[in-house]
């Protein structure tokens, strides 16, 4: 993966999230995607913090958009790996988050969000 692809993807990712349109957001993900985040445990009460499959990811993100109606992301930095990218962004609460997304055949196959001491939402 090259940095240009990663930057273009991150720009679309930001626009899609800020639209709050789940179909736009989920269009980038495989049907069998796996995603982990401390926010999954926080918003759903499931301590495992991982969802498997696009339907489960949709349900989690729908809950997030419902509970955080002012959700907004601003990409701060992007890094590219062999088959993955890292999006460093600021959320609506000013919190800094890094999201690592691993690709397979042009779509996100797995990913995780990582939070520091700044507000999560």
N, C-alpha and C positions, 0 to 999 in steps of 0.2 A: 504494500500500500504506500502511495506517496503522499507527501504533505498536502499537495493541492487537493487531492481527493478528500483527505481528512478535513481540511478547512471548508470545502464546499459542503460536505456532509454536515458538519457542525452548524453551518449557517442555515441549512434547511431544517435541521433538528431544532434549532432555536425558534425559527419561524413557526414550525409545526406545533411545538409545545405552546408557544404564546398564542396560537390560534385556539387552543383548547379543543381541537378537533381530533378525537381519538382515531378516526380512520386515517387521517393524515399522519399521525404519530406512528401508528402501528404498521403502516405500509412499509416501513424500513426493517421489519422484524420477521424472522422465520416462524412458521406455525409451531415448531417445536422449541422455541426460544426458552432459555432459562435466565432468570434475572434475580439478583440478590441485592438487598438494601436494608439498612437499619430502619428506613421509613416504612417498609412493608410491615415489620413488627409493630412499629408505632401506630400506623393507621389502621391495620387490620386486627391487631391483637395476636397474630400468629408469631410466636417467638422464633420460629425457624428463619424467617426473613427471606425466604426464597419462593418464587412462583415459577411454575413450569407450564409452558404452552401459551400460545397467544391469547386464548380465551381467559386464562387466569391473569395474564398481564393486563388485558383490557379491564377486567373487574377491579384489579388493584388500582390502576390509573384512574378509572372512573370514580372510585372512592376518593382518591387524592384530589381530583379536580372538584369534587363535590365539597370536601372538607376544607379545601384551600382555594376558594373562588378567585382570589387575586393572584394565583400562581403566575409567575413570570420568571424567565431565565434570561441571563445575559452572558454569552460566551466570553470568557476572559482569555483563554489560551487553548490551543489544540496541539496534540502531539500524535505522530504516526508511528506505528510499529510494523511488523511483518504482515500480520493479518488482523491488527487491532488498532484502535485509536483511543486517545484519552481526551475528553472534553472537560476542561476546567471552567466552571461557570459560577455565577453569583445568582442566588435565588431572590425572590421578592422580599425576604426578611434580611437580606444582606449577607446571608451565609454563603460560604465558599464550599463548593462540592466538586468532586472529580468523579466522572463517570467513565468507566472502561468498557468499550464495546468490541467484541470479537466477531469478525465477519466470516461467513461461509457463502460462497457463490453470490456475493454482492449484497447480502442481507445480514442483519445482526442475528447471530446464533446464540450468543450469551453475553451477559454484561453484569456489571455491579456498580453501585454507587458507594462512594466513601466520603464520610463527613468528618470534619475536625471540630474544634471548639466553638466555631461560629454557629449562629442559629440555623436550625434545619428547616424551619418553616412556620 
